[in-house]
Amino acid sequence: MEKKPTIYCGGGNKRNENWLTVTVHIDKAKEHIFEYKGNRYLKLNVNVKDQADQYGKDVSLSVNTYEIKKVKDILGLNESDNEADDLPF
């Protein structure tokens, strides 16, 4: 499988063990918005860094480009086989 380049689209800070604050760079992410059953979605990866970067950010955001359809094709599943369980994320 070909590895796609990471599309970084924001960053933020870890406030405590259960709370992250992030800012999304909309212009970098908007071309990856997709529609599912009349709603628009954007899949993101939220990564907590080991150390803060030069700007004090210890959380990074990247676009999740994983495509579930490829897995379904490999397994030989049709869209109608699993329609009730098919989630957009």
C-alpha positions as a Python dict, from the first residue, in 0.01 Angstrom:
ca = {
    (1, 'M'): (0, 0, 0),
    (2, 'E'): (133, 342, -96),
    (3, 'K'): (203, 576, 195),
    (4, 'K'): (40, 914, 146),
    (5, 'P'): (211, 1230, 271),
    (6, 'T'): (82, 1366, 600),
    (7, 'I'): (-137, 1673, 560),
    (8, 'Y'): (-87, 1883, 874),
    (9, 'C'): (-378, 2120, 930),
    (10, 'G'): (-345, 2261, 1280),
    (11, 'G'): (-216, 2226, 1630),
    (12, 'G'): (-292, 2294, 1991),
    (13, 'N'): (-217, 2220, 2351),
    (14, 'K'): (-284, 1945, 2600),
    (15, 'R'): (-454, 2117, 2895),
    (16, 'N'): (-479, 1806, 3113),
    (17, 'E'): (-514, 1428, 3072),
    (18, 'N'): (-866, 1456, 2930),
    (19, 'W'): (-870, 1796, 2758),
    (20, 'L'): (-704, 1910, 2436),
    (21, 'T'): (-751, 2247, 2269),
    (22, 'V'): (-682, 2273, 1897),
    (23, 'T'): (-703, 2517, 1608),
    (24, 'V'): (-782, 2389, 1259),
    (25, 'H'): (-635, 2560, 950),
    (26, 'I'): (-952, 2546, 740),
    (27, 'D'): (-782, 2630, 409),
    (28, 'K'): (-552, 2326, 443),
    (29, 'A'): (-835, 2093, 543),
    (30, 'K'): (-1135, 2205, 337),
    (31, 'E'): (-1051, 2002, 26),
    (32, 'H'): (-1078, 1686, 237),
    (33, 'I'): (-1433, 1751, 359),
    (34, 'F'): (-1670, 1482, 234),
    (35, 'E'): (-2044, 1439, 232),
    (36, 'Y'): (-2233, 1142, 374),
    (37, 'K'): (-2612, 1122, 383),
    (38, 'G'): (-2648, 1497, 344),
    (39, 'N'): (-2398, 1592, 616),
    (40, 'R'): (-2041, 1717, 575),
    (41, 'Y'): (-1754, 1557, 765),
    (42, 'L'): (-1380, 1598, 808),
    (43, 'K'): (-1174, 1312, 948),
    (44, 'L'): (-876, 1425, 1155),
    (45, 'N'): (-593, 1259, 1342),
    (46, 'V'): (-516, 1422, 1678),
    (47, 'N'): (-163, 1344, 1794),
    (48, 'V'): (-13, 1430, 2133),
    (49, 'K'): (357, 1509, 2091),
    (50, 'D'): (626, 1391, 2333),
    (51, 'Q'): (758, 1747, 2359),
    (52, 'A'): (622, 2090, 2272),
    (53, 'D'): (747, 2247, 1948),
    (54, 'Q'): (909, 2590, 1916),
    (55, 'Y'): (567, 2756, 1948),
    (56, 'G'): (470, 2566, 2263),
    (57, 'K'): (228, 2336, 2080),
    (58, 'D'): (220, 1979, 2204),
    (59, 'V'): (-76, 1860, 1994),
    (60, 'S'): (-78, 1828, 1615),
    (61, 'L'): (-367, 1778, 1373),
    (62, 'S'): (-349, 1602, 1041),
    (63, 'V'): (-610, 1498, 787),
    (64, 'N'): (-707, 1131, 813),
    (65, 'T'): (-675, 1011, 452),
    (66, 'Y'): (-745, 644, 527),
    (67, 'E'): (-1002, 511, 282),
    (68, 'I'): (-1229, 237, 417),
    (69, 'K'): (-1351, 152, 67),
    (70, 'K'): (-1015, -5, -15),
    (71, 'V'): (-1052, -248, 276),
    (72, 'K'): (-1406, -338, 162),
    (73, 'D'): (-1277, -402, -190),
    (74, 'I'): (-1000, -628, -56),
    (75, 'L'): (-1252, -824, 151),
    (76, 'G'): (-1498, -840, -138),
    (77, 'L'): (-1776, -664, 52),
    (78, 'N'): (-2047, -471, -125),
    (79, 'E'): (-2192, -141, 1),
    (80, 'S'): (-2527, -313, 63),
    (81, 'D'): (-2369, -595, 270),
    (82, 'N'): (-2308, -371, 570),
    (83, 'E'): (-2526, -68, 506),
    (84, 'A'): (-2682, -51, 854),
    (85, 'D'): (-2340, -50, 1027),
    (86, 'D'): (-2163, 182, 784),
    (87, 'L'): (-2052, 496, 967),
    (88, 'P'): (-1892, 798, 800),
    (89, 'F'): (-1591, 783, 1033),
}
